[in-house]
Amino acid sequence: MTEKLIDRNPDVLGGTPVFSGTRVPVRILMEHLEAGDRLDDFLDDYPTVTREQAVALLERATVQLVGDAR
């Protein structure tokens, strides 16, 4: 995914990180997964977020966590 994944704009939800092109906070995906929801459940609830965006975010988070563990 070459386009911007996350936006932070003080005029959109007070600068909360959101999926680019949406008003869906990134933390909502994490909250769904922590609650045991499937990725498809999240995507059904937030259709403005694409599967590609969600997977790219999870991949980025994984890389950052694995990098920190080394």
C-alpha positions in Angstrom: 0.0 0.0 0.0 1.7 3.2 -1.2 -0.9 5.8 -0.1 -1.0 7.3 3.3 -2.4 4.9 5.9 -3.2 7.2 8.9 -4.2 10.8 9.1 -4.0 13.1 12.1 -5.8 16.4 11.6 -6.8 18.6 14.4 -10.1 19.3 12.6 -11.0 15.6 12.5 -11.8 14.1 15.8 -9.4 16.5 17.5 -6.4 15.0 15.9 -7.1 11.4 16.8 -5.3 9.1 14.4 -7.8 7.8 11.9 -7.6 5.6 8.8 -6.8 7.9 5.9 -9.9 9.1 4.1 -12.2 8.1 6.9 -13.3 9.3 10.4 -12.6 5.9 11.9 -10.1 6.0 14.7 -7.3 3.5 14.4 -7.8 2.4 18.0 -11.3 1.1 17.1 -9.7 -1.7 15.1 -7.5 -2.6 18.1 -10.5 -2.5 20.4 -12.5 -4.9 18.2 -9.6 -7.3 18.0 -9.0 -7.1 21.8 -12.7 -7.9 22.3 -12.3 -11.1 20.2 -14.0 -9.8 17.1 -12.8 -11.0 13.7 -11.4 -8.5 11.2 -14.5 -9.1 9.1 -16.6 -8.0 12.0 -14.7 -4.7 12.2 -14.9 -4.2 8.4 -18.7 -4.8 8.5 -19.1 -2.2 11.2 -16.8 0.3 9.5 -17.3 -0.1 5.7 -15.3 3.1 4.9 -12.1 1.2 6.0 -10.8 -1.2 3.4 -9.4 -4.6 4.1 -6.1 -3.4 2.7 -6.0 -0.5 5.1 -6.7 -2.7 8.1 -4.2 -5.4 7.1 -1.5 -2.8 6.4 -2.1 -1.2 9.8 -1.8 -4.6 11.5 1.4 -5.4 9.5 2.9 -2.0 10.5 2.1 -2.6 14.1 3.6 -6.1 14.0 6.9 -4.8 12.4 7.1 -2.1 15.1 6.5 -4.5 18.0 8.9 -7.1 16.6 11.5 -4.4 16.0 11.1 -3.3 19.7 11.6 -6.8 20.9 15.0 -7.3 19.4 
